[in-house]
């Protein structure tokens, strides 16, 4: 139970760090809403949760990118603000 809460907090912290690094917008099209955090190399293909493997994409770009890939588990898409 405890580690689930910490993991959630950790994700939030990582997302905020990405926002500070890249700005709060899609790195493909510059959209500022419906943002998700995307794994550049999917976890299913050996990618990691390191910041260097994460990018901010809007939902549309994320779906475009993911179109040729098998669906990822829901944990990879973080709720957008
Ligand atoms: Zn986009």
PDB file of the backbone (N, CA, C, O) and the ligand in Angstrom, with CONECT records:
HET     ZN  A 101       1
ATOM      1  N   UNK A   1       0.832  -1.208   0.000  1.00  0.00           N
ATOM      2  CA  UNK A   1       0.000   0.000   0.000  1.00  0.00           C
ATOM      3  C   UNK A   1       0.866   1.257   0.000  1.00  0.00           C
ATOM      4  O   UNK A   1       0.673   2.168  -0.805  1.00  0.00           O
ATOM      5  N   UNK A   2       1.830   1.281   0.930  1.00  0.00           N
ATOM      6  CA  UNK A   2       2.660   2.483   1.083  1.00  0.00           C
ATOM      7  C   UNK A   2       3.411   2.796  -0.206  1.00  0.00           C
ATOM      8  O   UNK A   2       3.514   3.955  -0.606  1.00  0.00           O
ATOM      9  N   UNK A   3       3.936   1.758  -0.854  1.00  0.00           N
ATOM     10  CA  UNK A   3       4.766   2.038  -2.030  1.00  0.00           C
ATOM     11  C   UNK A   3       3.912   2.515  -3.203  1.00  0.00           C
ATOM     12  O   UNK A   3       4.413   3.203  -4.092  1.00  0.00           O
ATOM     13  N   UNK A   4       2.637   2.159  -3.213  1.00  0.00           N
ATOM     14  CA  UNK A   4       1.759   2.625  -4.268  1.00  0.00           C
ATOM     15  C   UNK A   4       1.596   4.157  -4.181  1.00  0.00           C
ATOM     16  O   UNK A   4       1.609   4.854  -5.196  1.00  0.00           O
ATOM     17  N   UNK A   5       1.444   4.656  -2.956  1.00  0.00           N
ATOM     18  CA  UNK A   5       1.311   6.095  -2.735  1.00  0.00           C
ATOM     19  C   UNK A   5       2.597   6.815  -3.131  1.00  0.00           C
ATOM     20  O   UNK A   5       2.563   7.862  -3.777  1.00  0.00           O
ATOM     21  N   UNK A   6       3.729   6.239  -2.735  1.00  0.00           N
ATOM     22  CA  UNK A   6       5.012   6.867  -3.048  1.00  0.00           C
ATOM     23  C   UNK A   6       5.238   6.905  -4.552  1.00  0.00           C
ATOM     24  O   UNK A   6       5.731   7.896  -5.090  1.00  0.00           O
ATOM     25  N   UNK A   7       4.874   5.816  -5.228  1.00  0.00           N
ATOM     26  CA  UNK A   7       5.043   5.744  -6.668  1.00  0.00           C
ATOM     27  C   UNK A   7       4.235   6.844  -7.341  1.00  0.00           C
ATOM     28  O   UNK A   7       4.699   7.486  -8.283  1.00  0.00           O
ATOM     29  N   UNK A   8       3.020   7.054  -6.844  1.00  0.00           N
ATOM     30  CA  UNK A   8       2.151   8.088  -7.396  1.00  0.00           C
ATOM     31  C   UNK A   8       2.784   9.464  -7.206  1.00  0.00           C
ATOM     32  O   UNK A   8       2.800  10.287  -8.120  1.00  0.00           O
ATOM     33  N   UNK A   9       3.301   9.694  -6.008  1.00  0.00           N
ATOM     34  CA  UNK A   9       3.918  10.990  -5.715  1.00  0.00           C
ATOM     35  C   UNK A   9       5.175  11.179  -6.580  1.00  0.00           C
ATOM     36  O   UNK A   9       5.469  12.278  -7.049  1.00  0.00           O
ATOM     37  N   UNK A  10       5.897  10.081  -6.772  1.00  0.00           N
ATOM     38  CA  UNK A  10       7.117  10.113  -7.568  1.00  0.00           C
ATOM     39  C   UNK A  10       6.805  10.485  -9.011  1.00  0.00           C
ATOM     40  O   UNK A  10       7.527  11.271  -9.624  1.00  0.00           O
ATOM     41  N   UNK A  11       5.736   9.923  -9.551  1.00  0.00           N
ATOM     42  CA  UNK A  11       5.318  10.238 -10.919  1.00  0.00           C
ATOM     43  C   UNK A  11       5.018  11.722 -11.060  1.00  0.00           C
ATOM     44  O   UNK A  11       5.432  12.368 -12.023  1.00  0.00           O
ATOM     45  N   UNK A  12       4.282  12.252 -10.073  1.00  0.00           N
ATOM     46  CA  UNK A  12       3.912  13.658 -10.102  1.00  0.00           C
ATOM     47  C   UNK A  12       5.160  14.521 -10.096  1.00  0.00           C
ATOM     48  O   UNK A  12       5.253  15.496 -10.841  1.00  0.00           O
ATOM     49  N   UNK A  13       6.121  14.159  -9.253  1.00  0.00           N
ATOM     50  CA  UNK A  13       7.354  14.926  -9.134  1.00  0.00           C
ATOM     51  C   UNK A  13       8.117  14.896 -10.454  1.00  0.00           C
ATOM     52  O   UNK A  13       8.669  15.904 -10.896  1.00  0.00           O
ATOM     53  N   UNK A  14       8.136  13.705 -11.079  1.00  0.00           N
ATOM     54  CA  UNK A  14       8.857  13.563 -12.344  1.00  0.00           C
ATOM     55  C   UNK A  14       8.197  14.394 -13.442  1.00  0.00           C
ATOM     56  O   UNK A  14       8.867  15.016 -14.266  1.00  0.00           O
ATOM     57  N   UNK A  15       6.853  14.387 -13.429  1.00  0.00           N
ATOM     58  CA  UNK A  15       6.136  15.169 -14.436  1.00  0.00           C
ATOM     59  C   UNK A  15       6.424  16.654 -14.256  1.00  0.00           C
ATOM     60  O   UNK A  15       6.647  17.374 -15.229  1.00  0.00           O
ATOM     61  N   UNK A  16       6.420  17.115 -12.987  1.00  0.00           N
ATOM     62  CA  UNK A  16       6.717  18.525 -12.734  1.00  0.00           C
ATOM     63  C   UNK A  16       8.133  18.876 -13.174  1.00  0.00           C
ATOM     64  O   UNK A  16       8.381  19.980 -13.658  1.00  0.00           O
ATOM     65  N   UNK A  17       9.054  17.944 -13.006  1.00  0.00           N
ATOM     66  CA  UNK A  17      10.426  18.194 -13.433  1.00  0.00           C
ATOM     67  C   UNK A  17      10.484  18.306 -14.961  1.00  0.00           C
ATOM     68  O   UNK A  17      11.205  19.146 -15.501  1.00  0.00           O
ATOM     69  N   UNK A  18       9.728  17.462 -15.642  1.00  0.00           N
ATOM     70  CA  UNK A  18       9.672  17.528 -17.114  1.00  0.00           C
ATOM     71  C   UNK A  18       9.092  18.869 -17.559  1.00  0.00           C
ATOM     72  O   UNK A  18       9.575  19.476 -18.515  1.00  0.00           O
ATOM     73  N   UNK A  19       8.059  19.322 -16.864  1.00  0.00           N
ATOM     74  CA  UNK A  19       7.466  20.620 -17.200  1.00  0.00           C
ATOM     75  C   UNK A  19       8.496  21.732 -17.061  1.00  0.00           C
ATOM     76  O   UNK A  19       8.553  22.648 -17.881  1.00  0.00           O
ATOM     77  N   UNK A  20       9.314  21.639 -16.006  1.00  0.00           N
ATOM     78  CA  UNK A  20      10.341  22.675 -15.811  1.00  0.00           C
ATOM     79  C   UNK A  20      11.417  22.580 -16.895  1.00  0.00           C
ATOM     80  O   UNK A  20      11.939  23.599 -17.346  1.00  0.00           O
ATOM     81  N   UNK A  21      11.745  21.360 -17.308  1.00  0.00           N
ATOM     82  CA  UNK A  21      12.810  21.159 -18.291  1.00  0.00           C
ATOM     83  C   UNK A  21      12.366  21.584 -19.691  1.00  0.00           C
ATOM     84  O   UNK A  21      13.123  22.223 -20.421  1.00  0.00           O
ATOM     85  N   UNK A  22      11.161  21.232 -20.051  1.00  0.00           N
ATOM     86  CA  UNK A  22      10.749  21.392 -21.455  1.00  0.00           C
ATOM     87  C   UNK A  22       9.626  22.405 -21.631  1.00  0.00           C
ATOM     88  O   UNK A  22       9.264  22.739 -22.760  1.00  0.00           O
ATOM     89  N   UNK A  23       9.069  22.900 -20.520  1.00  0.00           N
ATOM     90  CA  UNK A  23       7.890  23.748 -20.647  1.00  0.00           C
ATOM     91  C   UNK A  23       6.651  22.877 -20.646  1.00  0.00           C
ATOM     92  O   UNK A  23       6.697  21.695 -20.989  1.00  0.00           O
ATOM     93  N   UNK A  24       5.520  23.497 -20.247  1.00  0.00           N
ATOM     94  CA  UNK A  24       4.298  22.713 -20.093  1.00  0.00           C
ATOM     95  C   UNK A  24       3.548  22.674 -21.418  1.00  0.00           C
ATOM     96  O   UNK A  24       2.468  23.250 -21.554  1.00  0.00           O
ATOM     97  N   UNK A  25       4.134  21.989 -22.388  1.00  0.00           N
ATOM     98  CA  UNK A  25       3.480  21.874 -23.701  1.00  0.00           C
ATOM     99  C   UNK A  25       3.987  20.628 -24.428  1.00  0.00           C
ATOM    100  O   UNK A  25       5.024  20.057 -24.091  1.00  0.00           O
ATOM    101  N   UNK A  26       3.219  20.238 -25.429  1.00  0.00           N
ATOM    102  CA  UNK A  26       3.576  19.079 -26.244  1.00  0.00           C
ATOM    103  C   UNK A  26       4.887  19.348 -26.971  1.00  0.00           C
ATOM    104  O   UNK A  26       5.056  20.410 -27.569  1.00  0.00           O
ATOM    105  N   UNK A  27       5.810  18.401 -26.927  1.00  0.00           N
ATOM    106  CA  UNK A  27       7.110  18.605 -27.562  1.00  0.00           C
ATOM    107  C   UNK A  27       7.043  18.386 -29.072  1.00  0.00           C
ATOM    108  O   UNK A  27       8.012  18.663 -29.779  1.00  0.00           O
ATOM    109  N   UNK A  28       5.931  17.901 -29.563  1.00  0.00           N
ATOM    110  CA  UNK A  28       5.775  17.714 -31.002  1.00  0.00           C
ATOM    111  C   UNK A  28       5.063  18.916 -31.627  1.00  0.00           C
ATOM    112  O   UNK A  28       5.572  19.509 -32.578  1.00  0.00           O
ATOM    113  N   UNK A  29       3.897  19.277 -31.103  1.00  0.00           N
ATOM    114  CA  UNK A  29       3.077  20.286 -31.764  1.00  0.00           C
ATOM    115  C   UNK A  29       2.900  21.546 -30.923  1.00  0.00           C
ATOM    116  O   UNK A  29       2.344  22.530 -31.411  1.00  0.00           O
ATOM    117  N   UNK A  30       3.354  21.542 -29.683  1.00  0.00           N
ATOM    118  CA  UNK A  30       3.294  22.741 -28.857  1.00  0.00           C
ATOM    119  C   UNK A  30       1.965  22.974 -28.156  1.00  0.00           C
ATOM    120  O   UNK A  30       1.781  23.998 -27.498  1.00  0.00           O
ATOM    121  N   UNK A  31       1.051  22.047 -28.290  1.00  0.00           N
ATOM    122  CA  UNK A  31      -0.236  22.158 -27.603  1.00  0.00           C
ATOM    123  C   UNK A  31      -0.028  22.185 -26.088  1.00  0.00           C
ATOM    124  O   UNK A  31       0.895  21.558 -25.568  1.00  0.00           O
ATOM    125  N   UNK A  32      -0.894  22.918 -25.387  1.00  0.00           N
ATOM    126  CA  UNK A  32      -0.683  23.047 -23.944  1.00  0.00           C
ATOM    127  C   UNK A  32      -1.768  22.370 -23.119  1.00  0.00           C
ATOM    128  O   UNK A  32      -1.755  22.457 -21.891  1.00  0.00           O
ATOM    129  N   UNK A  33      -2.695  21.704 -23.769  1.00  0.00           N
ATOM    130  CA  UNK A  33      -3.661  20.942 -22.975  1.00  0.00           C
ATOM    131  C   UNK A  33      -3.696  19.483 -23.412  1.00  0.00           C
ATOM    132  O   UNK A  33      -3.094  19.117 -24.421  1.00  0.00           O
ATOM    133  N   UNK A  34      -4.391  18.666 -22.663  1.00  0.00           N
ATOM    134  CA  UNK A  34      -4.432  17.216 -22.900  1.00  0.00           C
ATOM    135  C   UNK A  34      -3.034  16.620 -22.949  1.00  0.00           C
ATOM    136  O   UNK A  34      -2.734  15.792 -23.810  1.00  0.00           O
ATOM    137  N   UNK A  35      -2.182  17.042 -22.023  1.00  0.00           N
ATOM    138  CA  UNK A  35      -0.799  16.564 -22.043  1.00  0.00           C
ATOM    139  C   UNK A  35      -0.668  15.223 -21.328  1.00  0.00           C
ATOM    140  O   UNK A  35      -1.328  14.955 -20.324  1.00  0.00           O
ATOM    141  N   UNK A  36       0.196  14.406 -21.876  1.00  0.00           N
ATOM    142  CA  UNK A  36       0.538  13.137 -21.240  1.00  0.00           C
ATOM    143  C   UNK A  36       2.055  13.029 -21.197  1.00  0.00           C
ATOM    144  O   UNK A  36       2.756  13.725 -21.931  1.00  0.00           O
ATOM    145  N   UNK A  37       2.551  12.162 -20.345  1.00  0.00           N
ATOM    146  CA  UNK A  37       3.985  11.897 -20.336  1.00  0.00           C
ATOM    147  C   UNK A  37       4.220  10.585 -21.058  1.00  0.00           C
ATOM    148  O   UNK A  37       3.646   9.553 -20.711  1.00  0.00           O
ATOM    149  N   UNK A  38       5.071  10.642 -22.065  1.00  0.00           N
ATOM    150  CA  UNK A  38       5.280   9.504 -22.948  1.00  0.00           C
ATOM    151  C   UNK A  38       6.664   8.910 -22.730  1.00  0.00           C
ATOM    152  O   UNK A  38       7.636   9.635 -22.518  1.00  0.00           O
ATOM    153  N   UNK A  39       6.743   7.603 -22.784  1.00  0.00           N
ATOM    154  CA  UNK A  39       8.050   6.946 -22.788  1.00  0.00           C
ATOM    155  C   UNK A  39       8.578   6.950 -24.220  1.00  0.00           C
ATOM    156  O   UNK A  39       7.941   6.391 -25.113  1.00  0.00           O
ATOM    157  N   UNK A  40       9.728   7.568 -24.448  1.00  0.00           N
ATOM    158  CA  UNK A  40      10.305   7.621 -25.792  1.00  0.00           C
ATOM    159  C   UNK A  40      10.544   6.195 -26.287  1.00  0.00           C
ATOM    160  O   UNK A  40      10.119   5.839 -27.386  1.00  0.00           O
ATOM    161  N   UNK A  41      11.208   5.398 -25.497  1.00  0.00           N
ATOM    162  CA  UNK A  41      11.292   3.954 -25.753  1.00  0.00           C
ATOM    163  C   UNK A  41      10.316   3.283 -24.791  1.00  0.00           C
ATOM    164  O   UNK A  41      10.511   3.339 -23.577  1.00  0.00           O
ATOM    165  N   UNK A  42       9.277   2.653 -25.314  1.00  0.00           N
ATOM    166  CA  UNK A  42       8.266   2.050 -24.439  1.00  0.00           C
ATOM    167  C   UNK A  42       8.883   1.061 -23.448  1.00  0.00           C
ATOM    168  O   UNK A  42       9.861   0.377 -23.749  1.00  0.00           O
ATOM    169  N   UNK A  43       8.284   1.007 -22.262  1.00  0.00           N
ATOM    170  CA  UNK A  43       8.765   0.063 -21.252  1.00  0.00           C
ATOM    171  C   UNK A  43       8.768  -1.358 -21.808  1.00  0.00           C
ATOM    172  O   UNK A  43       9.633  -2.169 -21.478  1.00  0.00           O
ATOM    173  N   UNK A  44       7.786  -1.641 -22.657  1.00  0.00           N
ATOM    174  CA  UNK A  44       7.667  -2.989 -23.219  1.00  0.00           C
ATOM    175  C   UNK A  44       8.808  -3.308 -24.183  1.00  0.00           C
ATOM    176  O   UNK A  44       9.035  -4.466 -24.533  1.00  0.00           O
ATOM    177  N   UNK A  45       9.532  -2.247 -24.612  1.00  0.00           N
ATOM    178  CA  UNK A  45      10.665  -2.481 -25.508  1.00  0.00           C
ATOM    179  C   UNK A  45      11.993  -2.196 -24.823  1.00  0.00           C
ATOM    180  O   UNK A  45      12.996  -1.917 -25.480  1.00  0.00           O
ATOM    181  N   UNK A  46      11.987  -2.267 -23.521  1.00  0.00           N
ATOM    182  CA  UNK A  46      13.227  -2.125 -22.775  1.00  0.00           C
ATOM    183  C   UNK A  46      13.532  -0.716 -22.316  1.00  0.00           C
ATOM    184  O   UNK A  46      14.611  -0.467 -21.779  1.00  0.00           O
ATOM    185  N   UNK A  47      12.596   0.226 -22.515  1.00  0.00           N
ATOM    186  CA  UNK A  47      12.782   1.593 -22.051  1.00  0.00           C
ATOM    187  C   UNK A  47      12.732   1.660 -20.537  1.00  0.00           C
ATOM    188  O   UNK A  47      12.304   0.714 -19.875  1.00  0.00           O
ATOM    189  N   UNK A  48      13.175   2.795 -19.991  1.00  0.00           N
ATOM    190  CA  UNK A  48      13.186   2.959 -18.542  1.00  0.00           C
ATOM    191  C   UNK A  48      12.311   4.138 -18.142  1.00  0.00           C
ATOM    192  O   UNK A  48      11.782   4.855 -18.991  1.00  0.00           O
ATOM    193  N   UNK A  49      12.168   4.324 -16.832  1.00  0.00           N
ATOM    194  CA  UNK A  49      11.433   5.465 -16.300  1.00  0.00           C
ATOM    195  C   UNK A  49      12.341   6.671 -16.070  1.00  0.00           C
ATOM    196  O   UNK A  49      11.924   7.650 -15.451  1.00  0.00           O
ATOM    197  N   UNK A  50      13.579   6.608 -16.561  1.00  0.00           N
ATOM    198  CA  UNK A  50      14.499   7.733 -16.386  1.00  0.00           C
ATOM    199  C   UNK A  50      13.969   8.957 -17.123  1.00  0.00           C
ATOM    200  O   UNK A  50      13.299   8.835 -18.148  1.00  0.00           O
ATOM    201  N   UNK A  51      14.277  10.144 -16.587  1.00  0.00           N
ATOM    202  CA  UNK A  51      13.804  11.383 -17.208  1.00  0.00           C
ATOM    203  C   UNK A  51      14.236  11.463 -18.666  1.00  0.00           C
ATOM    204  O   UNK A  51      13.507  12.000 -19.500  1.00  0.00           O
ATOM    205  N   UNK A  52      15.405  10.938 -18.977  1.00  0.00           N
ATOM    206  CA  UNK A  52      15.918  11.021 -20.346  1.00  0.00           C
ATOM    207  C   UNK A  52      15.085  10.190 -21.310  1.00  0.00           C
ATOM    208  O   UNK A  52      15.191  10.359 -22.525  1.00  0.00           O
ATOM    209  N   UNK A  53      14.258   9.295 -20.783  1.00  0.00           N
ATOM    210  CA  UNK A  53      13.409   8.482 -21.655  1.00  0.00           C
ATOM    211  C   UNK A  53      11.968   8.988 -21.656  1.00  0.00           C
ATOM    212  O   UNK A  53      11.078   8.334 -22.199  1.00  0.00           O
ATOM    213  N   UNK A  54      11.740  10.150 -21.047  1.00  0.00           N
ATOM    214  CA  UNK A  54      10.379  10.669 -20.965  1.00  0.00           C
ATOM    215  C   UNK A  54      10.249  11.946 -21.767  1.00  0.00           C
ATOM    216  O   UNK A  54      11.183  12.745 -21.826  1.00  0.00           O
ATOM    217  N   UNK A  55       9.094  12.142 -22.384  1.00  0.00           N
ATOM    218  CA  UNK A  55       8.830  13.397 -23.077  1.00  0.00           C
ATOM    219  C   UNK A  55       7.363  13.752 -22.875  1.00  0.00           C
ATOM    220  O   UNK A  55       6.537  12.887 -22.581  1.00  0.00           O
ATOM    221  N   UNK A  56       7.051  15.033 -23.036  1.00  0.00           N
ATOM    222  CA  UNK A  56       5.681  15.488 -22.895  1.00  0.00           C
ATOM    223  C   UNK A  56       5.036  15.501 -24.278  1.00  0.00           C
ATOM    224  O   UNK A  56       5.520  16.166 -25.195  1.00  0.00           O
ATOM    225  N   UNK A  57       3.964  14.777 -24.413  1.00  0.00           N
ATOM    226  CA  UNK A  57       3.202  14.782 -25.663  1.00  0.00           C
ATOM    227  C   UNK A  57       1.741  15.040 -25.335  1.00  0.00           C
ATOM    228  O   UNK A  57       1.256  14.660 -24.269  1.00  0.00           O
ATOM    229  N   UNK A  58       1.041  15.691 -26.261  1.00  0.00           N
ATOM    230  CA  UNK A  58      -0.402  15.785 -26.090  1.00  0.00           C
ATOM    231  C   UNK A  58      -0.996  14.427 -26.464  1.00  0.00           C
ATOM    232  O   UNK A  58      -0.337  13.576 -27.062  1.00  0.00           O
ATOM    233  N   UNK A  59      -2.245  14.262 -26.095  1.00  0.00           N
ATOM    234  CA  UNK A  59      -2.883  12.968 -26.297  1.00  0.00           C
ATOM    235  C   UNK A  59      -2.863  12.565 -27.779  1.00  0.00           C
ATOM    236  O   UNK A  59      -2.623  11.405 -28.115  1.00  0.00           O
ATOM    237  N   UNK A  60      -3.120  13.544 -28.655  1.00  0.00           N
ATOM    238  CA  UNK A  60      -3.177  13.252 -30.089  1.00  0.00           C
ATOM    239  C   UNK A  60      -1.832  12.765 -30.611  1.00  0.00           C
ATOM    240  O   UNK A  60      -1.763  11.767 -31.328  1.00  0.00           O
ATOM    241  N   UNK A  61      -0.748  13.481 -30.246  1.00  0.00           N
ATOM    242  CA  UNK A  61       0.583  13.076 -30.712  1.00  0.00           C
ATOM    243  C   UNK A  61       0.971  11.731 -30.110  1.00  0.00           C
ATOM    244  O   UNK A  61       1.595  10.897 -30.765  1.00  0.00           O
ATOM    245  N   UNK A  62       0.594  11.540 -28.861  1.00  0.00           N
ATOM    246  CA  UNK A  62       0.904  10.282 -28.199  1.00  0.00           C
ATOM    247  C   UNK A  62       0.213   9.129 -28.926  1.00  0.00           C
ATOM    248  O   UNK A  62       0.794   8.061 -29.120  1.00  0.00           O
ATOM    249  N   UNK A  63      -1.036   9.366 -29.324  1.00  0.00           N
ATOM    250  CA  UNK A  63      -1.775   8.311 -30.016  1.00  0.00           C
ATOM    251  C   UNK A  63      -1.195   8.063 -31.395  1.00  0.00           C
ATOM    252  O   UNK A  63      -1.118   6.922 -31.852  1.00  0.00           O
ATOM    253  N   UNK A  64      -0.781   9.154 -32.063  1.00  0.00           N
ATOM    254  CA  UNK A  64      -0.160   9.016 -33.382  1.00  0.00           C
ATOM    255  C   UNK A  64       1.095   8.158 -33.275  1.00  0.00           C
ATOM    256  O   UNK A  64       1.316   7.229 -34.052  1.00  0.00           O
ATOM    257  N   UNK A  65       1.914   8.509 -32.273  1.00  0.00           N
ATOM    258  CA  UNK A  65       3.167   7.783 -32.061  1.00  0.00           C
ATOM    259  C   UNK A  65       2.893   6.329 -31.737  1.00  0.00           C
ATOM    260  O   UNK A  65       3.583   5.426 -32.209  1.00  0.00           O
ATOM    261  N   UNK A  66       1.864   6.120 -30.917  1.00  0.00           N
ATOM    262  CA  UNK A  66       1.601   4.774 -30.434  1.00  0.00           C
ATOM    263  C   UNK A  66       0.805   3.917 -31.398  1.00  0.00           C
ATOM    264  O   UNK A  66       0.573   2.734 -31.147  1.00  0.00           O
ATOM    265  N   UNK A  67       0.384   4.525 -32.515  1.00  0.00           N
ATOM    266  CA  UNK A  67      -0.524   3.817 -33.419  1.00  0.00           C
ATOM    267  C   UNK A  67       0.057   2.497 -33.904  1.00  0.00           C
ATOM    268  O   UNK A  67      -0.670   1.521 -34.085  1.00  0.00           O
ATOM    269  N   UNK A  68       1.383   2.469 -34.116  1.00  0.00           N
ATOM    270  CA  UNK A  68       1.984   1.269 -34.669  1.00  0.00           C
ATOM    271  C   UNK A  68       2.450   0.314 -33.579  1.00  0.00           C
ATOM    272  O   UNK A  68       2.934  -0.784 -33.856  1.00  0.00           O
ATOM    273  N   UNK A  69       2.296   0.752 -32.344  1.00  0.00           N
ATOM    274  CA  UNK A  69       2.743  -0.078 -31.232  1.00  0.00           C
ATOM    275  C   UNK A  69       1.547  -0.732 -30.547  1.00  0.00           C
ATOM    276  O   UNK A  69       0.435  -0.208 -30.601  1.00  0.00           O
ATOM    277  N   UNK A  70       1.770  -1.857 -29.916  1.00  0.00           N
ATOM    278  CA  UNK A  70       0.690  -2.457 -29.133  1.00  0.00           C
ATOM    279  C   UNK A  70       0.305  -1.518 -27.997  1.00  0.00           C
ATOM    280  O   UNK A  70       1.153  -0.774 -27.505  1.00  0.00           O
ATOM    281  N   UNK A  71      -0.948  -1.535 -27.573  1.00  0.00           N
ATOM    282  CA  UNK A  71      -1.382  -0.621 -26.504  1.00  0.00           C
ATOM    283  C   UNK A  71      -0.544  -0.826 -25.241  1.00  0.00           C
ATOM    284  O   UNK A  71      -0.246  -1.954 -24.848  1.00  0.00           O
ATOM    285  N   UNK A  72      -0.175   0.290 -24.621  1.00  0.00           N
ATOM    286  CA  UNK A  72       0.617   0.216 -23.403  1.00  0.00           C
ATOM    287  C   UNK A  72      -0.321   0.131 -22.211  1.00  0.00           C
ATOM    288  O   UNK A  72      -1.500   0.472 -22.309  1.00  0.00           O
ATOM    289  N   UNK A  73       0.205  -0.322 -21.097  1.00  0.00           N
ATOM    290  CA  UNK A  73      -0.655  -0.380 -19.919  1.00  0.00           C
ATOM    291  C   UNK A  73      -0.994   1.024 -19.475  1.00  0.00           C
ATOM    292  O   UNK A  73      -0.209   1.951 -19.672  1.00  0.00           O
ATOM    293  N   UNK A  74      -2.177   1.188 -18.869  1.00  0.00           N
ATOM    294  CA  UNK A  74      -2.714   2.513 -18.554  1.00  0.00           C
ATOM    295  C   UNK A  74      -1.789   3.375 -17.722  1.00  0.00           C
ATOM    296  O   UNK A  74      -1.901   4.601 -17.742  1.00  0.00           O
ATOM    297  N   UNK A  75      -0.879   2.757 -16.993  1.00  0.00           N
ATOM    298  CA  UNK A  75       0.011   3.517 -16.134  1.00  0.00           C
ATOM    299  C   UNK A  75       0.937   4.444 -16.890  1.00  0.00           C
ATOM    300  O   UNK A  75       1.510   5.362 -16.303  1.00  0.00           O
ATOM    301  N   UNK A  76       1.092   4.216 -18.202  1.00  0.00           N
ATOM    302  CA  UNK A  76       1.988   5.055 -18.979  1.00  0.00           C
ATOM    303  C   UNK A  76       1.368   6.401 -19.335  1.00  0.00           C
ATOM    304  O   UNK A  76       2.088   7.356 -19.628  1.00  0.00           O
ATOM    305  N   UNK A  77       0.071   6.485 -19.313  1.00  0.00           N
ATOM    306  CA  UNK A  77      -0.598   7.741 -19.641  1.00  0.00           C
ATOM    307  C   UNK A  77      -1.019   8.407 -18.342  1.00  0.00           C
ATOM    308  O   UNK A  77      -1.847   7.887 -17.595  1.00  0.00           O
ATOM    309  N   UNK A  78      -0.432   9.564 -18.092  1.00  0.00           N
ATOM    310  CA  UNK A  78      -0.756  10.250 -16.855  1.00  0.00           C
ATOM    311  C   UNK A  78      -1.854  11.253 -17.121  1.00  0.00           C
ATOM    312  O   UNK A  78      -1.894  11.882 -18.178  1.00  0.00           O
ATOM    313  N   UNK A  79      -2.726  11.395 -16.174  1.00  0.00           N
ATOM    314  CA  UNK A  79      -3.870  12.305 -16.341  1.00  0.00           C
ATOM    315  C   UNK A  79      -3.404  13.696 -16.726  1.00  0.00           C
ATOM    316  O   UNK A  79      -2.424  14.202 -16.180  1.00  0.00           O
ATOM    317  N   UNK A  80      -4.087  14.301 -17.643  1.00  0.00           N
ATOM    318  CA  UNK A  80      -3.716  15.642 -18.120  1.00  0.00           C
ATOM    319  C   UNK A  80      -4.490  16.702 -17.366  1.00  0.00           C
ATOM    320  O   UNK A  80      -5.587  16.466 -16.861  1.00  0.00           O
ATOM    321  N   UNK A  81      -3.882  17.881 -17.306  1.00  0.00           N
ATOM    322  CA  UNK A  81      -4.565  19.003 -16.680  1.00  0.00           C
ATOM    323  C   UNK A  81      -4.962  20.002 -17.737  1.00  0.00           C
ATOM    324  O   UNK A  81      -5.556  21.032 -17.420  1.00  0.00           O
TER     325      UNK A  81
HETATM  326 ZN    ZN A 101       1.021  17.310 -29.776  1.00  0.00          ZN
END
